[in-house]
Amino acid sequence: MQLTQKRNIAGAIAMASCSLINPSAQATDLNDTVKSDDWKVDAAIMYYGEQDRVQAAEVIGNVQKSFGDSSLLDMKLVVDSLTGASASGAVAQDSSQTFTRPSGNGEYTVTPGETPLDDTFHDTRVQLSANWMEVLNPDWTLNVGLNGSTEFDYLSLGLNAGLERSFNKNNTIVALSGAFTQDTIDAVGGRPVALSEMALRSKYDTEAAFQAAFDDTRQSGTDDKQTIDLMLGVTQNINRFWLMQANYGISNVSGYMSDPYKVLSQVDNSGTTQAYLYENRPEDRLKHSVFLMTKGALDSGVVDFSYRYSTDDWDISSHTLETHYRYYLSPSIYAQIHLRYYQQQAANFYQPFLLADEPLPEFASADYRIGDMTAYTVGLKFGQRLSGGHELSYRLEYYQQNPENNGTELIGQLNQFEQFPAVKAIVAQVSYSF
């Protein structure tokens, strides 16, 4: 039940929702609308599989109901099951390594030369959301919504609201939206004491002594995290065929942001691990983002291009380039190409490992997801419009994440092994709309 990993995976594989603060919603057909008083239902089954790591199966249902020409209700249900293993943060070694499971009950061993993967990644997540859109008059539109998700060790509840103003004969729309999310973390085995040393059974003569040492590394009770998001956006119709969108977003996060299941290796001058320490991240984070998109209707399809820049006070900055091109093979059949490139700079407290003869820093994490990396996605989607306004579609994508060294010198035996292995995944989805 690895909190941050699950958040990332869920975000990667979930369908685009009606979240008011999402500046980069999946491109759709310009003519996709819900007719007055109609129900529209979208259902999908999705598979996400990393090579030798995390596997996820997800069922998604989305229902929209219009009430006249001025009101729209949107409801969404997501249920996913996650299994497999994820990188613990420890470095590869020339000898086998044994780790204590997060619960303290049991242990697992990693073979020499292999990236340590924690195989305790098992959970089921259920997410519900509802959004209401109300056209107040020809110029003003109001959106309000709520959402919640639950899993074994994590509960998230949120509210969102937004207001849109139309100008220039509806050719210009200015939108201001915001959201508040309250998360509660109840880590398996309890939250680790920051930068405390993992208790290993091999170092203790009795089970009672080990259990006492394990308990000394744990904090009792739950912890929480609050997120406030604000976004200002402008959408402009350039002509009959093209529009542009620009969004600025700011996000303030406070509370528990460490991953209770991630560790760092503490090594000596030969690169040999002496201990495993639980990570520690700051409890405040301020993020800024800018999103630009252009979208157009072509003679035989629809195309969009987008760019997103994000930065925060952890010194994580990222650039995302993305495009979708939908080509209509016939009036009822289309094919769509999806390309995405992502580049990220590491957090200022990211360290692949710690040196045993140096003082401990205040904050440290070896989680590759907040390190230097590049990633890309290549995907194809095929869809067919059926009678009665129904649609059937298939999507297949390849995703690869390439972690990189942030400039840290690899010492001793650390040079013998791949310390920043690529993560490769396949995403497959079948969707039906009616």
N, C-alpha and C positions, 0 to 999 in steps of 0.2 A: 504494500500500500504506500507507494512513493508519491508524495504530494505534488511536488513541482513537476515531476515527470508526467503524472497523470494530467495535470493542467495543460501542459504543452501538447500532449498527444490528443487530448479531447479537442483542443483548439485546432489542431492540424487536420483532424478527420471529420469534424462536425460540418454540416451544411451551413451555408450562409443564413443567419437568422435575421430577425427584424430589429435587432439591437440598435437603438438610436445613436449610440456613440461609435458604431463600427464604420470607419471611414473608407473601408476597402471591401465592401460587400461584393460577393461573387457577381460577375457580369451576367445579365440576363437579357432576354429579347426585349427590345424597346417597346413592343406591343403587348407584353405580358401584364394583364390587368385582370381584376376580378369584376365580373359584370354585376350589375345591381341585383341584390338579393340572392346571389348565387353562393353556393358553398364551393370552395376549392380545397382539395386534399392532395398533399404530396407525401408519399411514403418511400422510404429508401432503406436498403440494407447495404452496409459498408464494411469492408475488411481492410485493416491496416496491419502490415506485417513487416517488422524489421528483421534483417538477417541475423539469426542466432540470438535475437533479443526480444523485444516486446511484440506481442500479438494482441490485436484488438478486434472485436466484432461489435458492430453498432447497428441498432435499429432506430430509425428516425421517422417521426410523423409530424406533419405540419398542416394545420387546418386554418383556413381563412373564411370568414363570413362577412359579407357586406350587408349593411342595413340602409337601403335607399342609396342615394348618391353621396352621402356625407359621412358615413361611419363605417369603420372596418375593424373587425376583431381578428387578431392573429394569435393562434395558440400552437405551441410546439412541445413535443415530448421526445426525449432522447434517452435511450437505455443502451449502455455499452458494458462489455465484459472485457477485462484486461488481464493478461497473463504474461509470463515470461521473465526476463531478467534485464536489469539495467546497470550501467556502470556505477560502481560505488564511489568512485573518486580515487581509489588506491592505485598505485602504480604497479606495472608488471615487474616480476622478479624472476631470478634464475632458479628459485626453489618454490615449492608449493606454499600457498598462504592459506591460513585458516581464519575465518571471521565468525564472530558471534552474531546470530540473527537479531534483528531489532527488538523482538519480544524478550530476548534473553533465554529463550527455550530452544536450544539446539545451536548448531553451527554449520557452516558450509566451507568447502575447500576448493581453491582455485589451483589448477595445474601450472607448472613452471612456464614462464613466457607468455601466459595468457592475461588479457585485461581482466581484472577482477570484476565480475558481474554478480550483483545481488539477486538471487533467484526468488526473493520473497514477494515478487510483484504479482499480486492476485487481488482483484477487486471487481465490484459491479457498481456502476454509477447510474443514477437516475436524475434527469434534469427536466424541469418543467418551466415554461415561460408563457406569459400572456401579455399582449400589447393591444392597446385601443387607439385608433386614429379617428379624430373628429375634425371635419371641415367646418370651421366656425363661420366663415363667410368666404367669398371668392378670393380673399387675400391672405387669410390666416388659417393655419392648420395646427392642431394640438395632438401630441402623442404622449401617452402614458403607458407604463408597463411595470411588471414585476417578474422576478425569476427566482428559482431556487434549485439547488442540486445537492444530493447527498450521496455519500459513500461511507465505507466502514470507518474511516478516520478523518473525515472532512465534511463540513456542512457550510454551504454558501447560500446567502439570501441577499437579494438586491432589488432596488427600485430604479426606474429611469423615467425621464420626462423630456419633452422637447417641444419647441415652438418654431413654426416655419412661416415666413412672410414672403408673399409673391409680389413682384414688381414687373413693370414693363410688359404688360399683357401676358403674364405668367412665363415670360422668357428668362426671368431672373428670380432665383429663390435663395433667400438667406435663412439659415437654420441655426438655432442655438439649442444644444441638448446637454443633458447631464445624467449622471448615474451615481448611486451609492451602493456599495457592496460590503456586507459584513460576513467574514469567514471565521469559522471556529475549527481549530486544529486539535485533534485528539489522537496523537501519534501512538502507534502500537508500541507497547513497552514503556511509554512515557517519553517526553521530550528530553534529549540528551543535554547535559550541562555543556555549555559552549567550550569547545577545545579541550574537553576532558578525554582521557585515554580510554579506548575500548577495552573492556574487561575480557580476557581470554581464559578459558577453562584450563589451558595447559600451564598457566602460571600459578594455579592454586591447588592445594592438596585435597581440599574437600569441596563438595557442592555448596555447602553453607558459606564457605569463605568466598567462593566465586559469586554467589548470589548477593552477598553483602557488598562486594566490590562493584557488581553491576548496578545495584540500587544506588550506590554513591554517585553514579554518573547520570542519574535520572532526576527530572523535576516532576512533581506530582501535578495533577489537574490538567485542564485544557488551556490553550492560549488562543488569541484571536488576531485578526488583521482587518483593517478598514481601508477601503479604496474609494476615492472621490474622483470622478472623471468629468471633464467639461470639454465640449467641442463646439467650435464655430465653423460653419461651412457655407460656401457659396456655390450654387450651380447656375451655369449660364448657357442658354441655347445660343450657339453661334449662328446656325442657319437651320434649314429644315432637316438636315442630316447629321449635324454634329453638335455635341454639347461638351462643356468642360466643367470640372468640379475641383474646388480647392478647399481643404479642411485644415484647421489647426486644432490640435488636441493637447490638453494638459491633464496629467494624472498625478495624484498624491496618494501614496501608499504608506501606511504606518502600522506597526505591530510585528508579529512574528513572521519573518520571511526566510529563516533558515530552513533547509531541508533536513528533517530529523533522521533521515536514512543515509545521508552522505558523510563521507569521511575524507581525511587527508592522510597520506603516508608521511611519517616522520623518518627521514633517512640519515645515515651517517655519511662521511666523506667518500665512502666507496659506493654509495647509492643503495646500500642494503637497509631495508626497512627495520626500524627499531620499535615503532609503535604506530597505532592508528588513532587519530584524533578526530572527534566530531566537529564538523564545520561550524562557523558562526558568521552571519551576515548582519549588516546594519538593520535597524528597525524603522528606518525612514527612507523613502525613495521618491524623488520628484522627476517625472518624465514629461518630455515635450515631443510632439510629433507634427510633421507636415505631410499632407497627402495631396497629390495632384493626379487627376485623371482626365483623359479625353476619350470620348466614345462616339462612334459614328455608324450610321446605316449605309452600307454599300449596296451596289446593284444586286449582289447575290448573297448578302450576309450582314453580319455585325462584327465590329472590331473595337477593342478598347486597349489603351496603354495607360499604365499608372506607375507612379514613383512615390515612395514613402521614405522619409528620413525621420529617424527617432534618436533621441539622446536623453541622458539622465544624469543625476548627480552621483551615480556609481561609475561614471565614465564609460558606460556601455553606449556605443553609438552604432547605428545600423542603417544600411541602404537596401531598399527592396525595389526591384524592377519586375513588372509583371505585365503580361498581355494575354488576351483571349481573342481568338478569331473563329467566328462561327460562319460556316459556309453551307448554304442551302443546296444540297444535291438535287432536290426536287421541291415542290411546294410543301411537302410533308416530311421530308427527311433532311437532316442536317448532320454535319460533322464539325467538331470544335477542337481547336488546338489550344493548349494551355502551356505557357512557358513562364517560369519564375526564377529569378536570381536574387540571392540574399547574401549580404556581407556584414559581419559584425566585429566590433572591437571589444576586447575583454574588459571586464570590470576591474577597478583599481585594486581590489582585494583578491582577485583570482590568482592562485598559485598552484601549479601542478603537484607540488609536494612541499614539505617543510624540512629544514635542516635541523638536526638534533642539537647542534652546538650553537644555535642562534636563539635569541629570545622569541617567545611566541608573539605574533602580531595580535592586534585587537580583533581584527576580522580576517577571515581566510576561508576560501572554498576552492576545491579542485573540480567542481562540477563543470564539465566541458561546455555545457549549454550557456554559461555566462563567460566563456573564454573566447579567444579569437576563432572565427570560423567563417566558412563560406558554405552555401547550400544552393541547390538548384532542384527544380521540379520540371518534368516533361510529361505532358499528359494528353490523352485523346478522349473525346466524348462523342458518342453517336446517339442521336435521338430521332424518334419518329412520332409525328402527330397522328393520332388515330381518330376514328369517328367519335362524334359527341364531345370534341374538345379534349379528349384524353391524350396523354403523352407518355411514351416509354423511352427511357434513356439508359445508356451504359457508359461508365467512365473507368478508365484505367490510367494510372499515373505511376511514374517512377520518381522517387525522392532520394537524394543523397546529401548528407551533411558531412562536411570535411573539417573537423576540429584542427586547429593549428597551434603550434607553440607560440606563446606570447613573448618570446625572447629569453626565456629562462634557460640557463645552461644545464644540460643534462650531464650528471656526473656519474663516474664509475659504471656499474652494470646497467644503469638506466639507458645508456646508449645502445645496448644490445637488442632492445625490444621496441616494438611500435607502441609508443605511449599515447598517441593521438589517432586511434583507428577511425576510419570512416564509418558512418552509420548509413546503411542502405535500406530502403523500404519500398514496398509496393502498396498502392492504394487501389482498391477495386470497389465499384459501387453500381448498384442497379436501382433505378428510381422509376416510380410510376405516379403520374399526376392525373387527377380526374376532378 
